[in-house]
Amino acid sequence: MGRQTKWDFLFITMVAICLMGIVLSLLHAFCLKPSDGATLFAGLLAAAIVWWQGHLIREQMQLQAIIELDKEWNSKEMLQSRTAAWSDHLRFAPSGPSKVNKEKIERVLEFLEKVSTFQKNGVISVDLIWATFGWYVWRYWFYSCEVIEELRRDWTPNHPDTTLYCDLQDLWDRLLACEMEYRNLTKKEVTTELDLTKEEFIASERSLLIHD
């Protein structure tokens, strides 16, 4: 049983227990007849069902949003952008450490900012992003944070625009918390792991079109 399914089952159980408690308390407080209690319980149950249907609709909307984002993330145009985000530096200095191509990475960052904004506005949850795009979201932020600061200065040189990719920055913090919780790691262990696997990640991104 998945993590989300377990939470759903737990929530349904708690709602049922709460409804029973409310009904019993009201019967005791107002000395209602059993038939009155049955009517009240039926009303509460109907309200719970309507709420649960709304919850299921929201889950379906999240799934649809993730499907559409996945299509865009793996489109040929995006694969080209992801590959180009790291390519130029390696062409000129193949033996040196890989760096972000500031001129080519913006399209990728714009996509990841959109994912982050969807999360901020409640369209998709942090847990769902962590289980799908999270692996990419926080690596692109971690490896590109210095370039993002440069882009903030480039676009608004007099007053660096901290709102540029701010949702992506916020999502990085949330995904870091998820990684620490679910994998039982410290922040230092997580960032050390990211540093150690940077070149492997970049090599994977640069080979996307080869495998396309």
Sequence and secondary structure as in RCSB ss.txt:
>XXXX:A:sequence
MGRQTKWDFLFITMVAICLMGIVLSLLHAFCLKPSDGATLFAGLLAAAIVWWQGHLIREQMQLQAIIELDKEWNS
KEMLQSRTAAWSDHLRFAPSGPSKVNKEKIERVLEFLEKVSTFQKNGVISVDLIWATFGWYVWRYWFYSCEVIEE
LRRDWTPNHPDTTLYCDLQDLWDRLLACEMEYRNLTKKEVTTELDLTKEEFIASERSLLIHD
>XXXX:A:secstr
  HHHHHHHHHHHHHHHHHHHHHHHHHHHHT  HHHHHHHHHHHHHHHHHHHHHHHHHHHHHHHHHHHHHHHHTS
HHHHHHHHHHHHHHHHH TTS     TTTSHHHHHHHHHHHHHHHTTSS HHHHHHTTHHHHHHHHHHHHHHHHH
HHHHHSSSS  TTTTHHHHHHHHHHHHHHHHHHT  HHHHHHHHHHTHHHHHHHHHTHHHH 
